[in-house]
Amino acid sequence: MSQVPASIRRMAHDREFKVTLRIGRSGLTDAMFEELDAQLRSRKVVKVKMNKGLVEERSQRTIVFEEIAERTNSILVDARGNVAIYWRK
């Protein structure tokens, strides 16, 4: 895992920082990846929420969140429950 600057971590963990992208029933679609890519270009940090029930186990969620980071060329700053925070340098 890459070193994430403290300023990015603070921004990511701010309670005021809202989810800007939801992964719905259709899952990881090209449109979802395009939207996340666009958001990462316009802001440093993006918070993504996955609908409950999309994956059953925590280990599967982690795999999905890491795949998203890989496909969007971003860094997974943090993942808790169904929420992941991504950052692109």
N, C-alpha and C positions, 0 to 999 in steps of 0.2 A: 504494500500500500504506500502510495506517495505521501510525502510530508505535506500536510495541509496547514497553511498559515493560521495563526491564532485568530486573526481578524475574520477570516472566512468561517472558522468554527463558531466564533461569537455570533456572527450573522445567522448561521445555520441553526443555532440553538435559541435564538431570540423567540420569545413567546408570541411576539407580534408578526413573526414571519409566517405567512399563510401558504397553504397548498395552492399551486397554480396549475397543476396538471393531475388529472385522475385517470387511472387505468381501469376501465370499465369491463363489462361482460365480454366484450370482443377481445380483450387481452392485449398482447403486444402486436399492434398493427403498424403498418408502414406510416399511417397518418399520425399515430402516437409518437413514433420515433422522429418524424419530421417536425412535429410541434415542439417536442422537447429540445431538438436541435436548434430550432428558431429561438426558443426561450433562452437557451444557454448562450446564444450569440448576442442577445439583447441585455442580459443581466448576468451577473457572476454566478449566482446560486439559485437553484430551482428545487422546490419541494414537490415531491410526487407522492400521491396516495393511491394505493392499490385497493380495489374493492375487496371486502371480506369474502372469503369463499373462493377466490380466484385460484389460490393454491392452498393446499391443506396444511402442510407442515412448515415450520420456521426455516428448516434447511432448504426447502424448495423456494421460499421467498427470497432467501439470501442469494440463491443461484440466479433467480430472475433479476434481482436488483443489480447483481454483478454483470449479467448479460447486457442489461440496459446501459450501464456505464461503458462497457466495452464497445457496444454498437454506436454510442453517441460520442465516443472519444472524450469522456468526462471521468471525473473521479467521484466515487461514492464516498461522501464525507461521513455520513452516518445513516443507519437504518434502525428504526425502532418500530416494532409491530408492523403495520401495513404502510408505514411512511418511510420514504428514503429522500435523502438530500444529495443533490449532485452539484459539482463545481467543475468548471472548465477554466484552465489557465488562460 
